[in-house]
Amino acid sequence: MPKTNPTVDVYFRTAKKWQEELHKLRRIILACQLTEELKWGKPSYTFQKSNIVIIIPLKECCALMFCKGALLNDPNGVLVKPGENTQAGRWIKFTSVREIAEMETILKAYIYEAIEVEKAGLEVKFKDTSEFRIPEEFQKKLDEIPTLKTAFDALTPGRQRAYILYFSAAKQSKTRESRVEKCMPQIFTGKGLND
């Protein structure tokens, strides 16, 4: 088994939930010869510095997230989009070591396929920001305040998408308006939603 990363060792020792499940996933992944790192506060596994999988503990389960899961074949129908707007990642959730053990062969096959996707240099084709519908409340502000439109257009496509999705997620117009108002100062300073 490849060498473990001491920083990740600490993470696993201090994990509050799903310890056995996390350790089982770790053993399976390391058997596939990936490099272990701690990224985004989670155990992440790379091949030649490219992200392949991440172990994610959640409240109700733990998950194995395939960074380019959208490009994988899924003959077993086990890969799921974490959210409706997720474009690249796909995960498999677990609630017991037994579930993980039963899927070990499948998990290794998916990990090896993910490595092959990386070796081949395949990339997920992301939707262009222009393909996302701008909420009416935000479009109104963009039309009213030309400097806001200029500042928004200067943001990276990822930052633009994050704002559009955040504004759109609100069910009520009043909430969308409030979100737009709150975020305008950040947009003006060139910052993303989570910066």
N, C-alpha and C positions, 0 to 999 in steps of 0.2 A: 504494500500500500504506500502511495506517495506520502511525503512528509506533510504533517499538519502545520498550520500557521499558528504560532503562539497567541496572536491577537484573537484568532477565531476560537482557540482553546478556551480562552477566558470567557468569550461570549457563550459558548456551550455550557461551561461550568456555572454561569450565573443566570442562565435562562430560567424563567419562572414557570413556564408551561411547556408541555410537549417534549420534555427532555429526551425520553426514550425514542420518540419518533424522529426528533431532530438528529440524534446520534445515528440512527439507522439510515436516514437519508444521506448523512455525511459519509458513512462508510461506502454506500453504493456509488456516490458521486466520485469519491476519491479513488475507487477501484477503476474508474474510467480514465484515470491519469490527468485529471484537470488540476489547475493551480488554485489553491484556496486563498481567498482574501476576504477582508471585511469592507464592504461598500454599502453606502446608504444605511449603515448600522445593521446590516444583515450578512450572513455567510454567503459569499458570492464565489462562483467558480468560473475560471476563465481558461481559454485555450489560446495561447500566443497573444495574451493581453486582450482578447475579445471576450465579452461576457457571454456565457453559455446558459447557466442556471443560477437561481438564487433560492435559498431556503427561507421561507417566510412563515414565522409563527403568527397565528391569528387568535382571536378569542375562542372561537368555536372549533378551530381545526388548525392544522399547519399545511403549508402548500409548497410545492416545488414549481417555481416559475421558470419557464423557458423563455429567454429574452427575445428570441426570434421564432417563437412557437407558431406563428402564422405561416411560416414557411415549411413546417414539418408535416409529413404525412401523418395521419392519425387513424390507422386502421382499427384501433381499439375504441375509438370515439371517447377518449378520456380527457382530451385537452379542452379547456374552457377559457373564454375571454373573461378576464377579471372584472371588466366593466364594459358598458355598452359602447364607449368611445375608445376603448383600447384597440390599437391597430397592430402592434407587433407581438406583445407578450401573450402567452397562454399558460395556464397553470393546471395542476392536478392537486386536489385537496385530499387530506388524510385525517382520520380521527383515531387511528390505532396503529401500533407497530405491525399487527397482523395484516392490515390492509397493505402496508408498504412492502412487507415480506412477500405477499402474494403477487405483487406487481413488480418485483425486483427485475425480472427478465425484461419486462416491457419498458421499465424506466431506463435500464441500461441501453436498450435498443434506441429509445428516443434520444438519450444523451449522445450516443455515438452518431446518430443522424444529425443532431444539432452541431456536432463538431464538423461533420462533412459539409454542412451548409456553410459554416464559417470558412473551411478550407477552400470551398468553391467561390467564396467572395460574394455570396448571394445577399441581397439587401431587401428589406421589406419596402414595398412601394407605399409610401404614406400619402394620404389624401392631401391635396393642396389646400392651403388655408382658405382659398377662395371657394372651395366646395362646402365649407361650413356656413350655415345660415346665420347671419348677424342678427341678434334680437332687435326688434323694432325700437326698443327704448335706447339701445346703444347706437343704432344707426341714426336716430334723431339727434343725439348729442354730437355724433361725428359730422352731421350735416350743419348743425348750429355753430359748432366751434371748429373752424378750419385748423387751428393749431393742435387740437386733439387728434384730428385725422392724420396730420403730419407726424405727430408723435407716435400714434398707433402704427402707422405704415412703416416707421423706422424700427419697430420691434422685430425681433427674429420671428420666423414663422411659428416656432414652438410657443413663444410667449403670446403671440396673437391667438393661437388656438386655445391656450389655457384660459385667456380672458373670455373668449367667445363661449367656450364650454361652461365656464363658471357663471357667466351672465345667463346663459340659456337654461341652466339647471334649475333656476328659480321658477316655481309654478305661477306665482302671481306677478303681475306687471309692476306693482308697487315695490316688490322685493327686487326685481330686476333693476328698476330705477335706482333704488338705494345702493345696490352693488356697483352700478356704473359710477354713481356719485363718489362712493368710497374709494374706488380704484383709480379715478382720474388723476390724482396727484402722482401715483406710482407710474402711470402711463406717461405723464408729462416728463418724469425724470428718467424714462427709459428702462424702468424696472419691470420684471415679470411679476406675475401674481404671487409667486412664492419666494421672491428675492428678498 
